[in-house]
């Protein structure tokens, strides 16, 4: 077996996979992907890579993630709360960018020495150049005027206006 860092070498021996290529075959991934992930030579680890390594080495995904030096990832998609349906396109883009900022900040402290993996932004998801590209540019402009109809649409259960209010408008 080529030199493989621990705990990967031990795990590979335990499941009788004597090379990166055999691990890749069992994981249904390329040898290059496996080599880069195990040796910390990549900026990203996709959920399918994490799942493939866990399957091939017969370990949990959280154990694989820990060995890679990254926070355990979930392979299920993120679902925002139902209230997100009330967001317009600009607000949704702002929330998406906020999530990217949180993930980048969480992973910014990792180092190559520990074999950790850094997540990088997806270029096609970033604002176009010349658009300002700033998170604040994508936030909605808030009018100083209070719109009771929009408020009622966003929070329908407890909100009711009296008839006299509407007569005075």
URQUI-V496632 format. One record per backbone hydrogen bond with DSSP energy under -1.0 kcal/mol. CO is the residue of the C=O (numbers start at 0). NH is the residue of the N-H. Records with the same first field share a line. If there is no record, write none. Layout:
CO: NH / NH
//
This chain:
4: 8
6: 10
7: 11
8: 12
9: 13
10: 14
11: 16
12: 15
18: 22
19: 23
20: 24
21: 25
22: 26
23: 28
29: 33
30: 34
31: 35
32: 36
33: 37
34: 38
35: 40
36: 39
45: 49
46: 50
47: 51
48: 52
49: 53
50: 54
51: 55
52: 56
53: 58
59: 63
60: 64
61: 65
62: 66
63: 67
64: 69
80: 83
81: 84
82: 85
83: 86
87: 91
88: 92
89: 93
90: 94
91: 95
92: 96
93: 97
94: 98
95: 99
96: 100
97: 101
98: 102
99: 103
100: 104
101: 105
102: 106
106: 109
110: 115
111: 114
121: 124
122: 125
127: 130
146: 150
147: 151
148: 152
149: 153
150: 154
161: 165
162: 166
163: 167
//
